Amino acid sequence: MTLFKKIPVTFADKDYEIRVLYDDASIHVIAFLNNHPANGYRYQIKIPTEFDVERVLGTDVVEELVEMSKNDIIEKRWENLLKVMHENKQRK
């Protein structure tokens, strides 16, 4: 995977990084914290072979995925999902 760009995000006194990575057939947007994935959410675009991935990288479509990844952090979506999963596990 090739790094296209990193977007710093600070929330709750933590410094996150949204990374946009790509290869010949896909684009990935992933939030990182301390150089590790920050949560279980990943955004991926699979690009058909007849299209140039690098031309898609600078578009609003990718920026929307970056914003979604930021909102996952701000809204604490992963933490909320873990809480629900943990509660459901205890009921079994």
Secondary structure as the mmCIF struct_conf table of DSSP 4:
data_model
#
loop_
_struct_conf.conf_type_id
_struct_conf.id
_struct_conf.beg_label_comp_id
_struct_conf.beg_label_asym_id
_struct_conf.beg_label_seq_id
_struct_conf.end_label_comp_id
_struct_conf.end_label_asym_id
_struct_conf.end_label_seq_id
STRN STRN1 THR A 2 PHE A 11
TURN_TY1_P TURN_TY1_P1 ALA A 12 ASP A 13
STRN STRN2 LYS A 14 TYR A 22
BEND BEND1 ASP A 24 ALA A 25
STRN STRN3 SER A 26 LEU A 33
TURN_TY1_P TURN_TY1_P2 ASN A 34 ASN A 35
STRN STRN4 HIS A 36 LYS A 46
HELX_LH_PP_P HELX_LH_PP_P1 ILE A 47 PRO A 48
TURN_TY1_P TURN_TY1_P3 THR A 49 GLU A 50
BEND BEND2 PHE A 51 PHE A 51
HELX_RH_AL_P HELX_RH_AL_P1 VAL A 53 LEU A 57
TURN_TY1_P TURN_TY1_P4 GLY A 58 GLY A 58
BEND BEND3 THR A 59 THR A 59
HELX_RH_AL_P HELX_RH_AL_P2 ASP A 60 ILE A 74
TURN_TY1_P TURN_TY1_P5 GLU A 75 LYS A 76
HELX_RH_AL_P HELX_RH_AL_P3 ARG A 77 ARG A 91
#
